[in-house]
Amino acid sequence: MTDQPHYELYYWPSIQGRGEFVRLVLEEAEAPYLDVARLPEPSGGVKAMMKLLRDDGGGLAPFAPPFLRSGSLVISQTANILAYLGPRHNLAPAGEAGRLHAQQLQLTIADLVSEAHDTHHPIASGLYYEDQRAEAKRRAASFVHERLPKFLTYFERALSHGKAEHLVGSSLSYVDLSMFQTLSGLHYAFPRAMAHLAPAIPQLLALSDRIAGRSRIKAYLASERRLPFSEMDLFRHYPELDQ
C-alpha cells in the first residue's frame, strides 16, 4: 500500500464486526486506507472515531460505525459503503440493474448477519450473554433449524443462477467478498450446523474457498490486520447454541 491513504475507515479496533466487510473490499482492491481507531492517539484511536460521531453533521453524521471518509464524504452503513466502493474499484456490475441486484443481495446478507448476532443477544445488546442465556438457546434453535437453511439455500440458488461463479454479474463483486466473510463467521459460530448444511450449499462453499485463495485476500488473512473471531464479536461460538 502507498503512504498516502485514499480512505479512512472508522470501526471498533478490537473486533472484526461489520467493519470487516469493508476491509475485505479495500484489501482486494489494494486501496490505501487508514483503520483510524486502530491508530495511536491523538490522531487515531476510539476517541478520534467518537469525535466524528458526536459532531453535529446537520443530520448527516453517522449513527454508528462503520463509516468511511473519502475526501469530503463521510459514508455510513455497511451496505451503503460497499455500494460506494464497489463501482470505484471494479467490484460491482457496470449497469444499474446489476448494481441494484448486488445491493439487494448485500442487504439480505445484512439481515442474515443481524439474525446470527441476535442468537446470542436476543433480548438486548446492552446485556451480557449470561443474562439472556435461556432466551438465546430458544432463539438459536429457531435460527439453526429454520432461518439459517432458508438464507443459505437462497444464496445457493442465486449462485446457481449466476452459473456458480459469482453471486451477481460475471466477475468478482463486493457481494462475493461479503458472502465469504459471512460463511467464515457462521463456520466459527455454528460449526455443527454448517457441517450439517454443507451438502445443500456446495457452490457457496466453493465460492468461499475461491475467495480465500485469492492472492490479496490470502495475504490479508495471514496478516496482523485480520483479527481472529472472538466471543466479543458479531459471530460468537457458544457450543450450547450450536445444536
TORZA-806657 format. One record per residue (C-alpha): x, y, z; residue number from 0. Coordinates in Angstrom, 3 decimals. Example, Ala and Ser with C-alpha at 12.3 -4.5 7.8 and 13.67 -1.06 7.14 Angstrom:
BEGIN
12.300  -4.500  7.800  0
13.670  -1.060  7.140  1
END
This chain:
BEGIN
0.000  0.000  0.000  0
1.159  3.573  -0.656  1
1.951  6.125  2.039  2
-0.959  8.349  1.072  3
-4.288  6.786  2.131  4
-7.300  7.316  -0.074  5
-9.770  6.314  2.629  6
-10.236  6.455  6.368  7
-12.177  3.568  7.879  8
-13.715  4.042  11.306  9
-14.661  0.973  13.310  10
-14.103  -0.566  16.737  11
-10.415  -1.547  16.907  12
-10.588  -4.893  18.719  13
-13.123  -6.854  16.627  14
-13.849  -7.734  13.010  15
-17.534  -6.840  13.223  16
-19.260  -5.100  10.372  17
-16.100  -3.201  9.556  18
-14.605  -6.412  8.203  19
-16.932  -6.373  5.204  20
-15.441  -3.003  4.239  21
-11.859  -4.087  4.944  22
-12.161  -7.054  2.600  23
-13.163  -4.788  -0.280  24
-10.352  -2.336  0.437  25
-7.826  -5.164  0.696  26
-8.970  -6.890  -2.502  27
-8.881  -3.544  -4.323  28
-5.442  -2.690  -2.898  29
-6.969  0.648  -1.972  30
-4.777  2.524  0.523  31
-6.662  3.193  3.742  32
-6.202  4.029  7.389  33
-8.011  1.973  10.022  34
-8.335  5.048  12.201  35
-9.458  3.569  15.525  36
-6.508  1.134  15.424  37
-4.021  4.014  15.165  38
-2.419  5.637  18.225  39
-3.899  8.760  19.761  40
-4.270  11.653  19.344  41
-4.772  11.353  15.568  42
-6.306  7.877  15.883  43
-7.933  5.631  18.441  44
-11.524  5.331  19.577  45
-11.540  8.979  20.650  46
-10.985  10.096  17.067  47
-13.880  7.912  15.943  48
-16.203  9.108  18.696  49
-15.420  12.733  17.899  50
-16.872  12.263  14.417  51
-19.911  10.500  15.851  52
-20.566  13.346  18.274  53
-20.022  16.168  15.800  54
-23.175  17.861  14.569  55
-23.391  16.926  10.917  56
-26.736  18.578  10.288  57
-28.470  15.203  10.332  58
-25.766  13.622  8.154  59
-23.460  12.409  10.931  60
-23.147  8.607  11.155  61
-25.385  6.799  13.628  62
-22.775  4.131  14.394  63
-19.610  2.564  12.966  64
-18.550  1.509  10.456  65
-18.220  4.662  8.449  66
-15.814  5.667  5.736  67
-14.262  9.027  4.973  68
-13.488  9.585  1.303  69
-12.405  13.137  0.629  70
-15.185  15.356  1.910  71
-17.664  12.471  2.086  72
-18.453  10.544  5.259  73
-20.436  7.421  4.373  74
-22.060  5.109  6.915  75
-23.992  1.816  6.909  76
-22.048  -1.210  5.668  77
-24.143  -1.906  2.562  78
-24.075  1.782  1.643  79
-20.282  1.937  1.965  80
-19.902  -1.159  -0.220  81
-22.259  0.247  -2.839  82
-19.999  3.310  -2.935  83
-16.699  1.410  -3.099  84
-17.764  -1.361  -5.471  85
-18.100  0.633  -8.717  86
-14.945  2.620  -7.932  87
-12.799  -0.495  -7.697  88
-14.360  -2.785  -10.316  89
-16.119  -4.800  -7.632  90
-19.689  -4.163  -8.778  91
-21.642  -4.690  -12.007  92
-21.468  -1.870  -14.519  93
-25.186  -1.384  -15.184  94
-27.929  -0.062  -12.930  95
-29.849  -3.346  -12.857  96
-26.731  -5.256  -11.811  97
-25.885  -2.749  -9.114  98
-29.385  -2.905  -7.709  99
-29.164  -6.692  -7.700  100
-25.854  -6.503  -5.839  101
-27.332  -4.152  -3.264  102
-30.365  -6.419  -2.855  103
-28.103  -9.384  -2.090  104
-25.914  -7.315  0.230  105
-28.906  -6.148  2.238  106
-30.068  -9.750  2.532  107
-26.607  -10.677  3.821  108
-27.007  -7.877  6.372  109
-30.295  -9.442  7.512  110
-28.584  -12.822  7.925  111
-25.712  -11.293  9.905  112
-28.139  -9.482  12.200  113
-30.066  -12.674  12.872  114
-26.832  -14.536  13.608  115
-25.892  -11.819  16.103  116
-29.288  -11.980  17.757  117
-28.866  -15.663  18.590  118
-26.542  -14.676  21.416  119
-28.191  -11.346  22.232  120
-31.924  -11.913  21.669  121
-33.143  -9.545  24.408  122
-30.765  -6.585  24.373  123
-27.286  -5.804  23.112  124
-26.600  -3.995  26.378  125
-26.991  -7.175  28.417  126
-24.333  -9.842  28.809  127
-24.887  -13.165  27.089  128
-25.093  -14.798  30.511  129
-28.083  -12.579  31.340  130
-30.096  -13.981  28.422  131
-28.744  -17.496  28.033  132
-32.148  -19.247  28.169  133
-33.645  -16.899  25.575  134
-30.533  -17.283  23.420  135
-30.944  -21.054  23.309  136
-34.516  -20.670  22.065  137
-33.543  -18.051  19.503  138
-30.566  -20.087  18.288  139
-32.679  -23.211  17.843  140
-35.001  -21.336  15.503  141
-32.071  -19.777  13.659  142
-30.177  -23.034  13.157  143
-33.133  -25.153  12.114  144
-35.214  -22.636  10.157  145
-33.630  -19.303  9.315  146
-30.060  -20.349  8.511  147
-31.077  -23.017  5.950  148
-33.566  -20.593  4.394  149
-30.943  -17.877  3.928  150
-28.139  -20.123  2.680  151
-30.243  -22.114  0.220  152
-31.491  -18.781  -1.153  153
-27.910  -17.697  -1.801  154
-27.085  -21.110  -3.244  155
-29.898  -20.611  -5.772  156
-28.635  -17.097  -6.533  157
-25.191  -18.515  -7.207  158
-26.589  -21.266  -9.412  159
-28.434  -18.620  -11.410  160
-25.094  -16.908  -11.993  161
-23.540  -20.141  -13.334  162
-21.865  -20.853  -9.970  163
-19.002  -18.375  -10.399  164
-20.278  -15.199  -8.772  165
-23.366  -14.130  -6.877  166
-24.003  -11.229  -9.223  167
-22.600  -10.393  -12.647  168
-19.795  -12.156  -14.459  169
-16.873  -11.127  -12.252  170
-15.932  -10.738  -8.602  171
-18.037  -8.260  -6.647  172
-18.243  -6.965  -3.107  173
-21.159  -9.352  -2.582  174
-18.864  -12.357  -3.109  175
-16.443  -10.953  -0.540  176
-19.260  -10.376  1.932  177
-20.526  -13.907  1.459  178
-17.031  -15.213  2.221  179
-16.952  -13.221  5.453  180
-20.440  -14.351  6.438  181
-19.682  -18.013  5.810  182
-16.425  -17.706  7.734  183
-18.293  -16.259  10.694  184
-21.020  -18.888  10.538  185
-18.448  -21.689  10.443  186
-16.878  -20.228  13.562  187
-20.148  -19.720  15.422  188
-22.085  -22.795  14.282  189
-19.633  -25.484  13.115  190
-22.068  -28.359  13.685  191
-24.958  -26.648  11.930  192
-22.749  -25.640  8.998  193
-21.413  -29.183  8.639  194
-24.994  -30.424  8.538  195
-25.916  -27.840  5.866  196
-22.805  -28.373  3.729  197
-24.363  -30.887  1.271  198
-27.091  -28.348  0.438  199
-24.723  -25.454  -0.346  200
-21.734  -26.874  -2.282  201
-21.426  -23.937  -4.653  202
-21.435  -21.369  -1.849  203
-18.694  -23.270  -0.067  204
-16.682  -23.491  -3.285  205
-17.082  -19.733  -3.761  206
-15.814  -19.135  -0.240  207
-12.757  -21.301  -0.943  208
-12.044  -19.359  -4.134  209
-12.205  -16.050  -2.270  210
-9.873  -17.321  0.455  211
-7.403  -18.378  -2.235  212
-7.235  -15.007  -3.985  213
-3.741  -13.598  -3.573  214
-4.655  -10.314  -1.881  215
-7.255  -11.877  0.382  216
-4.923  -14.731  1.276  217
-2.219  -12.226  2.219  218
-4.687  -10.203  4.273  219
-5.980  -13.259  6.130  220
-2.400  -14.146  7.080  221
-1.605  -10.621  8.250  222
-1.965  -8.974  11.659  223
-4.665  -6.745  10.195  224
-7.066  -9.708  10.169  225
-8.223  -10.101  13.753  226
-9.475  -13.515  14.918  227
-13.108  -14.253  15.637  228
-13.979  -13.985  19.306  229
-16.803  -14.009  21.818  230
-16.862  -10.205  21.762  231
-17.811  -10.027  18.088  232
-20.777  -10.421  15.748  233
-20.195  -14.147  15.322  234
-19.683  -15.972  18.620  235
-19.211  -19.648  19.311  236
-21.251  -20.911  22.243  237
-21.486  -24.705  21.917  238
-24.881  -24.797  23.586  239
-26.299  -22.639  20.755  240
-24.922  -24.891  18.012  241
-27.396  -27.760  18.332  242
END
